[in-house]
Amino acid sequence: MQDEKTSNKAERLATQMLLDMGVPAHLKGYRYVRTAVIMVEEDMSVVGSVTKLLYPELAKRYNTTDGKIERAIRNAIEVSWARGNRSTFERLFGYCAESGQGRPTNSEYIAAVADAVRIQLNN
């Protein structure tokens, strides 16, 4: 478990990264992705089971359904992929939209951002 100072720093880093990646803060998916990133940063095993662990926990926290969580996150990622910072995508995912490869899956996106946050916290 992280102390409060580290947790706040993780949240700031996740927020900064999501905004840099073009996720609009007004989307519900933005809050869900940010919370998911922080949860995964704390416990990487959660990302291996997004439908069984991550989405149900987010749904409980935000008083909604797993399906709505998944859809809102997917929408936020789609918007981000269309308007985000290409160099950030290349750095995190090794490719960008122009390369012809599709956007990353929800779990790939969350895992990559969480990993980048973890690396920044350890530096």
N, CA, C and O of each residue as an XYZ file, in Angstrom:
492
protein
N       0.830     -1.194      0.000
C       0.000      0.000      0.000
C       0.869      1.250      0.000
O       1.888      1.296      0.689
N       0.487      2.232     -0.742
C       1.258      3.454     -0.847
C       0.869      4.426      0.257
O      -0.256      4.411      0.757
N       1.831      5.276      0.625
C       1.466      6.330      1.553
C       0.728      7.418      0.781
O       0.705      7.407     -0.450
N       0.126      8.353      1.504
C      -0.720      9.356      0.860
C       0.069     10.268     -0.079
O      -0.436     10.648     -1.135
N       1.293     10.623      0.290
C       2.121     11.498     -0.554
C       2.425     10.832     -1.895
O       2.330     11.469     -2.944
N       2.792      9.550     -1.857
C       3.084      8.815     -3.092
C       1.816      8.656     -3.922
O       1.853      8.775     -5.146
N       0.702      8.388     -3.261
C      -0.572      8.224     -3.955
C      -0.980      9.517     -4.658
O      -1.447      9.484     -5.796
N      -0.803     10.662     -3.981
C      -1.121     11.952     -4.600
C      -0.209     12.230     -5.782
O      -0.655     12.761     -6.799
N       1.058     11.876     -5.659
C       2.000     12.082     -6.764
C       1.621     11.192     -7.947
O       1.684     11.626     -9.097
N       1.226      9.948     -7.665
C       0.791      9.035     -8.729
C      -0.429      9.601     -9.443
O      -0.523      9.533    -10.669
N      -1.352     10.154     -8.687
C      -2.552     10.734     -9.289
C      -2.197     11.943    -10.151
O      -2.749     12.102    -11.240
N      -1.289     12.796     -9.686
C      -0.857     13.950    -10.479
C      -0.171     13.511    -11.768
O      -0.432     14.066    -12.836
N       0.703     12.515    -11.668
C       1.403     12.017    -12.857
C       0.420     11.409    -13.856
O       0.526     11.648    -15.059
N      -0.527     10.630    -13.360
C      -1.536     10.015    -14.234
C      -2.371     11.091    -14.915
O      -2.648     11.003    -16.111
N      -2.769     12.099    -14.158
C      -3.564     13.199    -14.709
C      -2.796     13.919    -15.804
O      -3.329     14.159    -16.888
N      -1.548     14.262    -15.523
C      -0.701     14.962    -16.490
C      -0.540     14.130    -17.765
O      -0.621     14.660    -18.874
N      -0.314     12.842    -17.600
C      -0.101     11.973    -18.745
C      -1.374     11.840    -19.586
O      -1.309     11.905    -20.813
N      -2.519     11.655    -18.944
C      -3.777     11.517    -19.683
C      -4.109     12.788    -20.451
O      -4.573     12.722    -21.589
N      -3.877     13.935    -19.842
C      -4.137     15.191    -20.542
C      -3.184     15.350    -21.719
O      -3.589     15.822    -22.781
N      -1.922     14.962    -21.544
C      -0.942     15.013    -22.630
C      -1.342     14.075    -23.769
O      -1.077     14.350    -24.939
N      -1.980     12.971    -23.407
C      -2.397     11.992    -24.415
C      -3.728     12.372    -25.060
O      -4.231     11.644    -25.916
N      -4.301     13.504    -24.658
C      -5.497     14.010    -25.313
C      -6.812     13.478    -24.781
O      -7.831     13.572    -25.465
N      -6.817     12.915    -23.566
C      -8.074     12.452    -22.984
C      -8.773     13.670    -22.374
O      -8.256     14.253    -21.421
N      -9.931     14.066    -22.899
C     -10.624     15.241    -22.355
C     -11.126     14.974    -20.934
O     -11.731     13.935    -20.668
N     -10.873     15.907    -20.034
C     -11.220     15.737    -18.629
C     -12.732     15.697    -18.385
O     -13.168     15.238    -17.329
N     -13.531     16.167    -19.335
C     -14.976     16.176    -19.119
C     -15.628     14.815    -19.375
O     -16.787     14.617    -19.011
N     -14.915     13.884    -19.986
C     -15.482     12.559    -20.243
C     -15.485     11.713    -18.970
O     -14.546     11.774    -18.177
N     -16.533     10.931    -18.779
C     -16.567     10.006    -17.646
C     -15.397      9.035    -17.713
O     -14.810      8.678    -16.692
N     -15.069      8.616    -18.919
C     -13.976      7.679    -19.108
C     -12.651      8.200    -18.597
O     -11.784      7.420    -18.203
N     -12.484      9.520    -18.601
C     -11.252     10.121    -18.086
C     -11.064      9.754    -16.617
O      -9.984      9.317    -16.219
N     -12.107      9.927    -15.812
C     -12.023      9.583    -14.377
C     -11.791      8.091    -14.203
O     -11.005      7.675    -13.352
N     -12.473      7.290    -15.007
C     -12.329      5.846    -14.887
C     -10.917      5.398    -15.256
O     -10.325      4.568    -14.566
N     -10.376      5.949    -16.349
C      -9.022      5.584    -16.765
C      -8.018      6.016    -15.701
O      -7.114      5.255    -15.356
N      -8.170      7.226    -15.181
C      -7.228      7.720    -14.165
C      -7.252      6.830    -12.931
O      -6.198      6.468    -12.407
N      -8.435      6.478    -12.466
C      -8.545      5.595    -11.308
C      -7.964      4.225    -11.624
O      -7.276      3.636    -10.790
N      -8.235      3.712    -12.821
C      -7.706      2.408    -13.225
C      -6.184      2.432    -13.267
O      -5.534      1.488    -12.817
N      -5.617      3.500    -13.802
C      -4.158      3.629    -13.883
C      -3.556      3.599    -12.472
O      -2.554      2.924    -12.238
N      -4.153      4.315    -11.557
C      -3.638      4.358    -10.183
C      -3.765      2.978     -9.525
O      -2.857      2.538     -8.819
N      -4.894      2.301     -9.760
C      -5.076      0.955     -9.201
C      -4.031     -0.013     -9.762
O      -3.455     -0.807     -9.018
N      -3.791      0.052    -11.062
C      -2.835     -0.847    -11.713
C      -1.411     -0.505    -11.295
O      -0.583     -1.398    -11.122
N      -1.125      0.775    -11.132
C       0.208      1.187    -10.686
C       0.507      0.598     -9.306
O       1.644      0.222     -9.021
N      -0.505      0.519     -8.461
C      -0.344     -0.047     -7.118
C      -0.233     -1.570     -7.161
O       0.512     -2.162     -6.379
N      -0.978     -2.210     -8.078
C      -0.998     -3.673     -8.166
C      -1.128     -4.089     -9.630
O      -2.235     -4.133    -10.168
N      -0.010     -4.391    -10.269
C       0.025     -4.686    -11.704
C      -0.788     -5.928    -12.074
O      -1.208     -6.059    -13.223
N      -1.016     -6.828    -11.139
C      -1.766     -8.051    -11.450
C      -3.214     -7.759    -11.836
O      -3.852     -8.578    -12.498
N      -3.731     -6.619    -11.436
C      -5.117     -6.253    -11.741
C      -5.333     -6.116    -13.247
O      -6.407     -6.450    -13.748
N      -4.321     -5.627    -13.976
C      -4.484     -5.396    -15.407
C      -4.625     -6.701    -16.182
O      -5.126     -6.698    -17.306
N      -4.195     -7.805    -15.603
C      -4.336     -9.099    -16.252
C      -5.755     -9.623    -16.259
O      -6.069    -10.581    -16.965
N      -6.610     -8.996    -15.475
C      -7.991     -9.443    -15.380
C      -8.934     -8.245    -15.302
O      -9.609     -8.031    -14.296
N      -8.964     -7.473    -16.382
C      -9.766     -6.254    -16.363
C     -11.256     -6.534    -16.198
O     -11.945     -5.794    -15.496
N     -11.761     -7.586    -16.831
C     -13.204     -7.843    -16.754
C     -13.618     -8.456    -15.424
O     -14.755     -8.276    -14.987
N     -12.716     -9.172    -14.783
C     -13.075     -9.836    -13.520
C     -12.725     -9.006    -12.282
O     -13.392     -9.122    -11.254
N     -11.694     -8.177    -12.369
C     -11.258     -7.414    -11.198
C     -11.398     -5.903    -11.370
O     -12.017     -5.232    -10.544
N     -10.823     -5.375    -12.445
C     -10.733     -3.921    -12.601
C     -12.094     -3.269    -12.844
O     -12.483     -2.370    -12.098
N     -12.820     -3.704    -13.868
C     -14.109     -3.086    -14.166
C     -15.111     -3.213    -13.019
O     -15.784     -2.235    -12.697
N     -15.233     -4.396    -12.386
C     -16.163     -4.487    -11.257
C     -15.798     -3.546    -10.096
O     -16.683     -2.964     -9.468
N     -14.503     -3.399     -9.814
C     -14.087     -2.497     -8.739
C     -14.395     -1.044     -9.095
O     -14.869     -0.283     -8.251
N     -14.130     -0.662    -10.333
C     -14.456      0.695    -10.775
C     -15.967      0.932    -10.738
O     -16.427      1.994    -10.316
N     -16.732     -0.066    -11.182
C     -18.194      0.053    -11.178
C     -18.713      0.253     -9.750
O     -19.631      1.040     -9.518
N     -18.122     -0.461     -8.813
C     -18.516     -0.317     -7.409
C     -18.179      1.086     -6.893
O     -18.992      1.719     -6.221
N     -16.982      1.560     -7.212
C     -16.538      2.889     -6.756
C     -17.400      4.008     -7.325
O     -17.698      4.983     -6.635
N     -17.799      3.864     -8.590
C     -18.534      4.926     -9.261
C     -20.031      4.645     -9.384
O     -20.751      5.371    -10.069
N     -20.488      3.595     -8.719
C     -21.908      3.260     -8.671
C     -22.533      3.158    -10.065
O     -23.531      3.812    -10.368
N     -21.919      2.323    -10.901
C     -22.408      2.098    -12.255
C     -22.172      0.633    -12.617
O     -21.892     -0.179    -11.735
N     -22.278      0.283    -13.891
C     -22.101     -1.114    -14.296
C     -20.745     -1.324    -14.967
O     -20.114     -0.380    -15.443
N     -20.318     -2.580    -14.989
C     -19.055     -2.943    -15.642
C     -19.068     -2.525    -17.115
O     -18.087     -1.989    -17.629
N     -20.188     -2.778    -17.778
C     -20.309     -2.462    -19.198
C     -20.165     -0.976    -19.479
O     -19.524     -0.580    -20.453
N     -20.760     -0.156    -18.628
C     -20.641      1.299    -18.811
C     -19.213      1.771    -18.559
O     -18.735      2.693    -19.220
N     -18.537      1.143    -17.609
C     -17.132      1.462    -17.339
C     -16.292      1.137    -18.571
O     -15.512      1.966    -19.040
N     -16.461     -0.077    -19.088
C     -15.684     -0.521    -20.251
C     -15.918      0.400    -21.440
O     -14.965      0.797    -22.111
N     -17.153      0.740    -21.706
C     -17.502      1.584    -22.862
C     -16.948      2.990    -22.698
O     -16.419      3.558    -23.654
N     -17.059      3.558    -21.510
C     -16.559      4.920    -21.271
C     -15.035      4.976    -21.420
O     -14.497      5.939    -21.966
N     -14.348      3.945    -20.932
C     -12.892      3.885    -21.074
C     -12.522      3.752    -22.557
O     -11.621      4.438    -23.041
N     -13.218      2.875    -23.265
C     -12.947      2.693    -24.695
C     -13.165      3.995    -25.456
O     -12.370      4.344    -26.328
N     -14.235      4.714    -25.131
C     -14.514      5.994    -25.786
C     -13.409      7.006    -25.483
O     -12.958      7.711    -26.386
N     -12.973      7.088    -24.244
C     -11.908      8.029    -23.872
C     -10.620      7.712    -24.634
O      -9.917      8.618    -25.082
N     -10.321      6.433    -24.776
C      -9.108      6.022    -25.492
C      -9.234      6.354    -26.980
O      -8.271      6.812    -27.594
N     -10.418      6.126    -27.564
C     -10.632      6.454    -28.968
C     -10.454      7.947    -29.227
O      -9.821      8.338    -30.208
N     -11.008      8.775    -28.354
C     -10.866     10.227    -28.487
C      -9.399     10.605    -28.340
O      -8.874     11.400    -29.119
N      -8.749     10.039    -27.352
C      -7.335     10.298    -27.101
C      -6.497      9.911    -28.317
O      -5.602     10.654    -28.720
N      -6.784      8.757    -28.894
C      -6.017      8.254    -30.033
C      -6.155      9.187    -31.235
O      -5.220      9.344    -32.020
N      -7.323      9.799    -31.370
C      -7.571     10.689    -32.500
C      -6.918     12.060    -32.320
O      -6.529     12.685    -33.306
N      -6.791     12.536    -31.088
C      -6.329     13.914    -30.897
C      -5.094     14.078    -30.023
O      -4.635     15.201    -29.815
N      -4.553     12.992    -29.513
C      -3.451     13.073    -28.550
C      -2.096     13.378    -29.144
O      -1.950     13.528    -30.357
N      -1.116     13.467    -28.282
C       0.267     13.775    -28.617
C       0.930     12.527    -29.219
O       1.158     11.544    -28.515
N       1.234     12.571    -30.510
C       1.785     11.405    -31.217
C       3.105     10.924    -30.627
O       3.351      9.720    -30.562
N       3.952     11.849    -30.199
C       5.254     11.428    -29.651
C       5.066     10.647    -28.351
O       5.834      9.729    -28.063
N       4.060     11.002    -27.573
C       3.769     10.252    -26.348
C       3.310      8.844    -26.691
O       3.712      7.881    -26.038
N       2.466      8.719    -27.718
C       2.004      7.392    -28.137
C       3.167      6.537    -28.627
O       3.264      5.353    -28.303
N       4.040      7.150    -29.405
C       5.194      6.406    -29.913
C       6.088      5.941    -28.771
O       6.601      4.822    -28.786
N       6.269      6.816    -27.780
C       7.118      6.468    -26.630
C       6.491      5.344    -25.803
O       7.187      4.420    -25.381
N       5.177      5.421    -25.571
C       4.509      4.433    -24.720
C       4.211      3.117    -25.426
O       4.379      2.042    -24.849
N       3.766      3.208    -26.681
C       3.278      2.021    -27.372
C       4.190      1.553    -28.498
O       4.016      0.447    -29.010
N       5.158      2.372    -28.891
C       6.079      1.987    -29.940
C       5.527      2.177    -31.339
O       6.176      1.808    -32.318
N       4.339      2.745    -31.446
C       3.748      3.015    -32.749
C       2.738      4.135    -32.606
O       2.406      4.538    -31.492
N       2.260      4.630    -33.703
C       1.264      5.687    -33.657
C       0.155      5.402    -34.667
O       0.234      4.435    -35.424
N      -0.853      6.226    -34.676
C      -2.014      6.011    -35.538
C      -1.636      6.003    -37.011
O      -2.232      5.267    -37.797
N      -0.647      6.817    -37.397
C      -0.260      6.898    -38.809
C       0.420      5.632    -39.306
O       0.489      5.405    -40.514
N       0.923      4.801    -38.396
C       1.641      3.600    -38.821
C       0.707      2.528    -39.358
O       1.157      1.504    -39.872
N      -0.588      2.764    -39.240
C      -1.554      1.806    -39.751
C      -2.024      0.812    -38.704
O      -2.969      0.060    -38.946
N      -1.385      0.796    -37.552
C      -1.833     -0.093    -36.488
C      -2.977      0.570    -35.735
O      -3.016      1.792    -35.596
N      -3.900     -0.240    -35.257
C      -5.039      0.284    -34.536
C      -4.661      0.777    -33.152
O      -3.537      0.595    -32.685
N      -5.620      1.395    -32.524
C      -5.386      1.897    -31.172
C      -5.175      0.732    -30.215
O      -5.610     -0.385    -30.495
N      -4.514      0.981    -29.090
C      -4.315     -0.103    -28.127
C      -5.633     -0.491    -27.458
O      -6.581      0.295    -27.435
N      -5.684     -1.688    -26.922
C      -6.865     -2.119    -26.174
C      -6.912     -1.352    -24.858
O      -5.944     -0.698    -24.472
N      -8.048     -1.441    -24.177
C      -8.188     -0.777    -22.884
C      -7.090     -1.220    -21.925
O      -6.456     -0.389    -21.275
N      -6.866     -2.533    -21.837
C      -5.877     -3.027    -20.877
C      -4.457     -2.642    -21.284
O      -3.634     -2.348    -20.417
N      -4.150     -2.636    -22.587
C      -2.823     -2.196    -23.044
C      -2.584     -0.729    -22.694
O      -1.512     -0.354    -22.220
N      -3.592      0.078    -22.933
C      -3.499      1.516    -22.671
C      -3.292      1.774    -21.181
O      -2.388      2.513    -20.793
N      -4.129      1.165    -20.356
C      -4.045      1.355    -18.904
C      -2.696      0.859    -18.379
O      -2.057      1.531    -17.569
N      -2.264     -0.320    -18.843
C      -0.995     -0.889    -18.380
C       0.183     -0.001    -18.762
O       1.089      0.204    -17.954
N       0.181      0.528    -19.981
C       1.289      1.372    -20.435
C       1.367      2.669    -19.631
O       2.451      3.092    -19.231
N       0.227      3.290    -19.399
C       0.220      4.535    -18.628
C       0.627      4.252    -17.181
O       1.399      5.011    -16.594
N       0.113      3.167    -16.607
C       0.467      2.809    -15.219
C       1.956      2.518    -15.093
O       2.586      2.901    -14.108
N       2.514      1.845    -16.083
C       3.937      1.531    -16.062
C       4.767      2.812    -16.146
O       5.766      2.954    -15.440
N       4.357      3.740    -17.003
C       5.063      5.017    -17.121
C       4.984      5.812    -15.817
O       5.961      6.444    -15.416
N       3.835      5.784    -15.159
C       3.679      6.453    -13.872
C       4.597      5.821    -12.840
O       5.264      6.528    -12.085
N       4.635      4.489    -12.802
C       5.497      3.774    -11.851
C       6.964      4.138    -12.055
O       7.694      4.377    -11.093
N       7.387      4.177    -13.319
C       8.774      4.530    -13.635
C       9.098      5.941    -13.162
O      10.158      6.174    -12.581
N       8.186      6.887    -13.409
C       8.410      8.270    -12.975
C       8.435      8.380    -11.451
O       9.196      9.178    -10.904
N       7.622      7.598    -10.769
C       7.614      7.626     -9.300
C       8.930      7.102     -8.733
O       9.400      7.580     -7.701
N       9.520      6.123     -9.406
C      10.758      5.520     -8.918
C      11.995      6.350     -9.238
O      13.070      6.095     -8.695
N      11.850      7.349    -10.124
C      12.999      8.208    -10.459
C      13.091      9.380     -9.519
O      13.994     10.207     -9.650
